[in-house]
Amino acid sequence: MARDLTALFDPRSVAVVGASDDPAKYGHAVASQALRAPGRRPVHLVNRRGGTVLGRKAATSLAEIGEPVELVVISVPGTGFEEAVDDALVCGAKAIVAITAGFAEAGSAGLARQRAVTERVRAAGAVLVGPNCLGVADNTTELYLASDRFAPGRVALLSQSGNLALELQLRGAPHDLGFSRFVSLGNQADVTLVDLVEDCARHEPTSVIAVYAEDFGDGRAFARAAATAGKPVVLLTAGRGTASARSAQSHTGALTSSADVVAAACRDAGVELVRTPREMTVVLAALAGGRRTPGRRTAVLTDGGGHGAVAADAAEDTGLAVPELGAPTQERLRSVLWEQSAVRNPVDLAGMGERRPLAYADAVRQLLAADEVDAVLMTGYFGGYAAAEGGLGGGPAGGSVLAEGERRAAKEIAGHLAAAPKPLVVQSMYPRSPSCRVLAEAGIPVFAATEDAARALAALTGRPPGAPAGPAPEPPASARPADPSYHGLRALLTEAGVPFPPAREIADEAGLLAAAEAFEGPYVLKALHVLHKSDAGGVALRLADRDALLAAYRDMDARLGAPTYSVEAMADLSDGVELIVGVQRDPRFGPVAMVGLGGVLTETLRDVAFALAPVTAEHAAGLLRGLRTAALLDGVRGRPAVDVTAAATVVARLTEIAAAHPEIAELEVNPLLVRPDGALALDARAVLG
């Protein structure tokens, strides 16, 4: 059930324990901010020495206040933290914001202290943010309990870094980007990222949720919360490399998940994953406008061929499509542009804007009205005429006539967008010009860099075909533990509908000969209980008859001395493609599926895709189609196409089995042979947790 965080974001009263006149102390910064809205709610300052703080009488303890306090901020040295928490609970606190550090991030002893405090807070029916956090703020309720001011707006910012939060605010200012809420996550001992995402999803003044997280806690729950938020979630995270993972560990005691796993979770949940604060600002500036589309067909409008070509490449790099426009749309564009203009896509005014700035608006109107266009990217000089008149650069100065025409065009573009609300993003050489300000005030994102404009537009378009609406729920845990032995695993997967060739486990020559009688050759012989069998010489293929099988067994047993072996029917490898299918349990996100090009070159080529498990057959097919080598599935150089549907069905069944067996840390089929007539698992392995 969702947690009630009313006392955290809109308390009836507030106390700052550790308030100080010393500007070097955090208690000074928080107390100063808390006093910005003294008329909204009582604000009490507590300092053990008493006296005055910031010109107000300070209580020596919470008990001295003489009345209940609903939210208490604690910014005291670590030695006094537990006592301050206990005092807060005694005085009726329902929410505690713990600035004090030195807990889970400091090691096992600090983690034990943190857990003990959290238990006391929960037992009292209160909530705790932190410890090791930098405060909270809610502009919609005039709650200011962080060291910095946040410009008001519609973005809720949930961050494990105070400096990054400050940078996002500075970067967002030119885009008029403001914040509804700010929460410093700290160690998430009690109130977690998931709790906050769910609460911000219910918060009507918030339209976008921005997250910087090093530790997701329950990563799968985060993905579910983001998928069901009903508003965009943008994520910046750390841990893509070993150095940043070490930094996260020392910063908040975080356990990071691999970049592949996080990216998979974001794709499944519809989260916008970004790599830098700049990219996050770009995406937030776009999403704050609110216009989104399920399609990705993009029209590029430019006033110069170079800008158009660069913008088209940038758009396609982000996953947008820039298709040639149909004949009817081209004809409508020709009716409003001059003969030199290109109308195929990119649409190039070819100098017409210098003669008649309203041509920009006319072209935008036609593109927005076209059913084959989902979004428009306008790029180039627009804004330069008004910029020249206003002394912001630009040129050649066309005088007030061109400047006024451009401003009028900007107003008409805004009007056309209101009539046909599709995403429109602008890149301008003069983003601060009066004309571009008109666009920005109408909710049209304007950027100086082409790549920023393209990334912003990608954030406003639909999800890839076949992508799930959120992570699939994990099935109930199986009551029967998995047998991780090779033939035990084959039996488990076969029962679930994963096909294998006929096989027998043998331990001596008599068993080998009996297996040869059970099914016809050619045969395969595998040494069991040997890791990386192929590298160790523990796999013999294409053994034509019983004599060849026996000779291979004697040689292999002399070299490896494996306790048992598997005799199998040799599959027909002609016209087949070898895939790898696996599931690994991530400590934060649970079972994660992997599909890719398989066989002995798997680790060399690393052509793989990930998703939270289990996956549906439709989702699995989408993952396979997204591989770099997906063309192999459709047949190349005269080879026939293989049965992708059969392969996707096997992927779905295998991931369902792995998800239902939490005792399995890793499960893998490699290779999965996919032929025109079906799919066949040729080898499997499992590792228990």
FIBADREN-580602 format. One record per residue (C-alpha): y, z, x; residue in three letters. Coordinates in steps of 0.25 Angstrom, whole numbers, plus 2048, in hexadecimal, padded with zeros to 3 digits. Each point is the difference from the previous one (the first is absolute). Layout:
YZXALA...
//
This chain:
800800800MET80E7FD804ALA80880C806ARG80C8057FAASP80B7FF80BLEU80C8047F7THR80380C808ALA8017F880CLEU8097F57FCPHE8088077F5ASP7FF80F802PRO80980A7F8ARG80480780DSER7FF7FF80FVAL7FF80980CALA8017FC80EVAL7F980A809VAL8057FF80EGLY80E7FB7FCALA80980080DSER80E7FE805ASP7FA7FA80DASP8017F17FFPRO7F57FF80AALA7F68067F5LYS7FA7F87F5TYR80380C7F7GLY80E7FC801HIS7FE7F17FDALA7F88037F4VAL80980B7FBALA80C7F7801SER7FA7F57F8GLN7FB80A7F5ALA80E8057FELEU8057F17FCARG7FC8037F2ALA80380F7FDPRO8037FD7F1GLY7F27FA7FDARG7F880C803ARG80180E807PRO7FF7FE80FVAL7FD80D808HIS801801810LEU7F680A807VAL80280580EASN7FA80C805ARG80D805806ARG8077FE7F3GLY80F7FE801GLY8067F37FDTHR7FA7F2802VAL8097F47FELEU80A8097FAGLY7F78057F5ARG7F980E800LYS7F27FF805ALA7F58097FBALA7F780780ATHR7F47FD7F8SER7FB7F97F4LEU7FE80D7F9ALA80F803802GLU8037F57F7ILE7FC8087F4GLY7FB7F47F8GLU7F57F6800PRO8027F3809VAL7F87F47FCGLU8007F880DLEU80180680EVAL8037F980DVAL7FA80780CILE8067FD80DSER7FC80C809VAL7F980280DPRO7F17FF7FFGLY7FD80F802THR8088037F3GLY7FA7F47F8PHE7F58077F8GLU80980C7FCGLU80A7F67FBALA7F67F97F8VAL7FB80D7FAASP80E8047FDASP8037F37F9ALA7F38017F7LEU80480F7FCVAL80E7FB7FCCYS7F97F67F6GLY8017F3809ALA7F97F47FALYS8037F780BALA80280280FILE8057F680AVAL7FB80580EALA8097FB80CILE7F980980ATHR7F67F9809ALA7F5804809GLY7F47FF7F7PHE7F57F57FFALA8087F7809GLU7FF80B80BALA7F0801800GLY7F58087F9SER80780D800ALA80C7FA7F9GLY7F77F97F6LEU7F980D7FCALA80E8077FEARG8047F47F8GLN7F48007F7ARG80180F7FDALA80F7FE7FCVAL7FC7F47F7THR7F58097F9GLU80A80B7FDARG80B7F67FAVAL7F57F97F7ARG7FB80D7FBALA80E8047FCALA8017F27F8GLY80B7FB809ALA8017F3809VAL8037FF80ELEU8067F4808VAL7FE80080FGLY7FF808808PRO8067F980CASN8097F87F7CYS80F7FC7FFLEU8038037F2GLY8027F97F2VAL80B7FA7F9ALA8017FA7F1ASP80D7F97FEASN7FD7FF7F1THR80080F7FETHR80A80480BGLU7F6807809LEU8047FF80ETYR7F680780ALEU7FF7F780CALA8097FF80CSER8057F27FDASP8077FA7F4ARG7F97F57F9PHE8087F57F8ALA7FD8007F1PRO7F77F57FBGLY7F27FD7FBARG7F780180CVAL7F780C802ALA7FE80380ELEU7F4808805LEU7FF80180FSER7F980780BGLN80C7FD809SER80E8057FEGLY8057F680BASN7FA7F47F9LEU8068057F2ALA80D800807LEU7FE7F2806GLU7FC7FB7F2LEU80D8057FAGLN8087FA80BLEU7F97F37FFARG8018007F1GLY80F8027FFALA8047F1802PRO7F77FD7F4HIS80580B7F7ASP7F3807801LEU80080E7FAGLY7F680B7FEPHE7FC8087F4SER7F780A807ARG7FD80380FPHE7F4809804VAL7FC80380ESER7F18017FFLEU7FD80980CGLY7F1805801ASN7FD7FE7F1GLN7F980D7FFALA8028017F1ASP8097F57FAVAL7FA7F3805THR8057F2801LEU7F77FD7F4VAL80780B7F8ASP80D7FA803LEU7FD7F27FDVAL7FA8047F3GLU80D8087FDASP8097F5804CYS7F97F67F8ALA8038087F4ARG80F802804HIS8087F67F8GLU80C7FF809PRO7F77FC80CTHR7FC7F1800SER7FA7FF80EVAL7F8809808ILE8017FF80FALA7F6808809VAL7FF80380FTYR7F3807802ALA7F880380CGLU7F58087F8ASP7FC7FB7F2PHE7F880C7FDGLY7F77FA7F6ASP8027F2803GLY7F87FA7F4ARG8088097F6ALA80D7FB807PHE7FB7F27FDALA7FD8037F1ARG80D8077FEALA8087F4806ALA7F87F67F8ALA8038087F3THR80E803803ALA8067F57F7GLY80B7FE80BLYS8007FA80EPRO7FB80980CVAL8047FC80EVAL7F880680CLEU80480180ELEU7F5807808THR7FC80480FALA7F37FF807GLY7FE7F1802ARG7FF80280FGLY7FA80C808THR80D805805ALA8068017F2SER7F48077FBALA80280A80BARG80E8027FCSER7FC8027F2ALA7F680A804GLN80A808808SER80B7FE7F5HIS7F98067F4THR7F2802804GLY7FD7F37F9ALA7F37F97FFLEU8037F1800THR7F87F57FASER7FE7F3806SER80A7F57FEALA7F57F77F9ASP7FD80B7F6VAL80E8037FDVAL8037F17FEALA7F47FF7F7ALA80480C7F7ALA80E7FA7FFCYS7FA7F37FBARG7F78067F6ASP80B8097FBALA80B7F6800GLY80880880AVAL80B7F9809GLU7FC80380ELEU80B7FE80AVAL80080280FARG80E805804THR80C8077F9PRO8077F3800ARG7F57F97F8GLU7FF80C7F7MET80F7FE7FDTHR7FF7F27FDVAL7F58027F6VAL80780C7FALEU80D7F77FEALA7F87F67F9ALA7F88097F7LEU80C8087FCALA8057F37F8GLY7F38017F7GLY7FD7F17FEARG7F27FD803ARG7F77F57FDTHR7F07FE800PRO8017F3807GLY8037FC80FARG8057F17FEARG80E800807THR80B7F6800ALA80980080DVAL80E7FC7FELEU8097FD80CTHR80C7F9804ASP7FA7FC80EGLY7F37FA804GLY7FE80A80BGLY80280C7F7HIS7F77FA7F6GLY7F47FD80AALA80180E806VAL8018077F2ALA7F47F87FBALA7F880480DASP80480F7FEALA7FC8007F1ALA7F27FA803GLU7FE80A80BASP80280B7F6THR7F67FA7F7GLY8097F97F6LEU7FD7F17FCALA80B7F6802VAL7FA7F47F8PRO8067F27FEGLU8088007F3LEU7FB7F87F4GLY8077F37FCALA8078067F4PRO80680B808THR8047F680BGLN8077F77F6GLU80780C7FAARG80580480ELEU8057F2802ARG8088007F4SER80980B805VAL7FF7FD80FLEU8057F4808TRP7F87F5806GLU7FE80680EGLN7FA80D7FASER7F1802803ALA7F98057F3VAL7F1801804ARG80080F805ASN808804808PRO80B7FC7F8VAL80C7FC809ASP80E7FE7FBLEU8037F880CALA80E803801GLY8038007F1MET80480F801GLY80C7FC808GLU8057F77F6ARG7FC8087F4ARG7FC80E802PRO7FB8017F1LEU7F47F7805ALA7FA80C804TYR8008067F2ALA7FC7F37FAASP7F37FF809ALA7FD80F7FEVAL8017FE7F1ARG7F67F4800GLN7F6807809LEU80080D7F8LEU7FE7F87F4ALA7F47F8806ALA7F28067FBASP7FA7FC80DGLU809809808VAL7FE80F800ASP80A80480AALA80C7FA808VAL80580380ELEU80E7FB803MET8037FF80ETHR80B7FB80AGLY80F7FF7FFTYR8038067F2PHE80B80B802GLY8077F980BGLY80C7FA7F9TYR80480D7FAALA7FD80780DALA80A7F6807ALA80B8037F6GLU7FD80F802GLY80180080FGLY7F1803801LEU7FD7F4808GLY7FB7F37FAGLY8057F3801GLY8057F57FFPRO80A8077F8ALA8007F97F3GLY80C8077FAGLY8018087F3SER7FA7F47F8VAL7F2801807LEU80080F801ALA8048017F1GLU7F57F67FDGLY7F6808807GLU80380D7F9ARG7FF7F97F3ARG7F37FA804ALA7FB80E804ALA8048057F2LYS7F97F47F9GLU7F3803809ILE80080E7FBALA8027FB7F1GLY7F47F6802HIS7F780B805LEU8038097F4ALA7FC7F47F7ALA7F37FD808ALA7FC80D807PRO7F87FC80CLYS80180580EPRO80B7FA808LEU80380480EVAL80B7FB809VAL8017FF80FGLN80F7FD805SER8067FF80DMET80C8087FATYR7F980B7F8PRO80C8087FFARG8097F57FASER8068027F2PRO7F77F67FASER7F4807805CYS80580D7FBARG8017FA7F2VAL7F17FC801LEU7FD80E805ALA8078077F5GLU7F87F87F6ALA7F3805806GLY7FD7F4809ILE7FB80580EPRO8087F980BVAL7FB80180FPHE8067FA80DALA7F27FD806ALA7F77F57FATHR7F3808803GLU80680C7F8ASP8037F87F4ALA7F27FA800ALA7FA80E801ARG8088057F5ALA7FC7F47F7LEU7F2803803ALA80180E7FBALA8057FB7F3LEU7F47F67FDTHR7F28027FBGLY7F4806807ARG7F57F6806PRO7F67FA7F6PRO7F48097FEGLY80780D805ALA7FB80C7F8PRO80A8087F7ALA7FD80C809GLY7F5806808PRO7F38017F8ALA7FB80E7FDPRO7F4805808GLU7F38007F9PRO7F980D7FEPRO7F880580CALA7F27FC800SER7F680C7FEALA7F77FA80AARG80480080EPRO7FF7F3808ALA7F57FE80AASP8077FA80CPRO7F47FA806SER8007F1801TYR7F57FE7F5HIS80580B7F8GLY80E7FA800LEU7FA7F27FCARG7F98077F4ALA80D8077FCLEU8087F3800LEU7F47F77FATHR80080A7F4GLU80F7FD7FFALA7FE7F17FFGLY8037FC80FVAL7F57F6804PRO7F980180DPHE7F47F7806PRO7F28067FFPRO7FE80A80BALA7F680B804ARG80280B80AGLU7F580180AILE7FC80980CALA7F47F9807ASP7FA7F3801GLU7F78027F4ALA80C8027F7GLY8067F4806LEU7F47F77FDLEU8008067F2ALA80E7FC7FEALA7FE7F2805ALA7F57FF7F5GLU80A8057F5ALA80A7F4801PHE8017F3807GLU8087FD80DGLY8087FD807PRO80380F803TYR80A809805VAL7FD80D808LEU80A80B802LYS7FF80D808ALA80480C7F7LEU80880C804HIS8077F780BVAL80F7FF7FFLEU8067F2801HIS7F27FA800LYS8047F2804SER80780580CASP7F4808805ALA7F67F47FDGLY7FB8077F4GLY8007F47F7VAL7F77F4801ALA8027F47F6LEU7F97F47FCARG7F2805804LEU7F87F47FAALA7F28077FEASP7F880C802ARG7FD7FD80EASP80F7FF804ALA80380D7F8LEU7F5807807LEU8057FC80EALA80F8037FCALA7FB80E7FCTYR7F980380DARG80C7FC808ASP80A8087F8MET7F780C7FFASP7FE80080FALA80F7FF803ARG8068097F5LEU7F48097FBGLY8068017F2ALA7F980A7F7PRO7FF7F57F5THR8037F27FDTYR8047F77F5SER7F87F37FDVAL8087F77F7GLU8007F27FAALA80A7F7807MET80B7FB7F7ALA8057F2800ASP80D800808LEU8037F27FDSER80D7FD7F8ASP80380F801GLY80C809803VAL7FD80E806GLU80980B7FBLEU80280F802ILE80180A7F5VAL80380E803GLY80580D7FAVAL80680C809GLN80580D7FBARG80E803804ASP80480F800PRO80C7FD7F7ARG7FD7F47F8PHE7F18027FEGLY7F67F4800PRO8077F3805VAL7F97F27FFALA8017F680BMET7FB7F17FFVAL8017F580AGLY7FA7F6809LEU7F3806804GLY7F57FE80AGLY80080380FVAL80F7FB801LEU80580A7F6THR80780A80AGLU8057F4808THR8077F87F5LEU80480C7F8ARG8037F77F3ASP7FE80C7F6VAL8078057F4ALA80080E7FAPHE8018067F2ALA7FE80E7FALEU7F18017FBALA7FA7FD7F7PRO8057F27FDVAL7FD7F77F5THR7FA7F2802ALA80D7F97FDGLU80780980AHIS7F67FD80AALA8017F17FEALA80F801802GLY7FE80880DLEU7F67F5805LEU80A7F57FCARG80A807808GLY7F97FF80ELEU8067F880BARG7F27F8800THR7FF7FF7F1ALA7FF7F1801ALA7F2802805LEU7FC8057F2LEU8047F27FAASP7F97F880AGLY8057F980DVAL7FB7F4807ARG7F77FB7F5GLY7FA80E7FEARG7FE8047F1PRO80880B7FAALA7F980E7FFVAL7FF8097F4ASP80C809801VAL7FD8067F3THR7F2805805ALA80780580CALA80A8087F8ALA7F68057F7THR7F880680CVAL80D806805VAL8038077F3ALA7F28067FFARG80080580ELEU80E8067FFTHR7FB8077F3GLU7F4806807ILE80880580CALA80B8067F7ALA7F58077F8ALA7FA80680DHIS80B809806PRO7F580580BGLU8017F1806ILE80B7FF80AALA7FE7F2803GLU7F87F57F9LEU7FF7F2805GLU7F87F37FDVAL8027F680CASN7FD7F57FEPRO8017FD7F2LEU7FB7F17FFLEU8077F87F6VAL7FA7F37FCARG8037F57F6PRO7F58077F7ASP80380E802GLY80280C809ALA7F6808808LEU80280D808ALA7F97FE80ELEU80380D806ASP80580E7FCALA80480D806ARG80580E7FBALA80680C808VAL80080D7F9LEU80D809800GLY
//
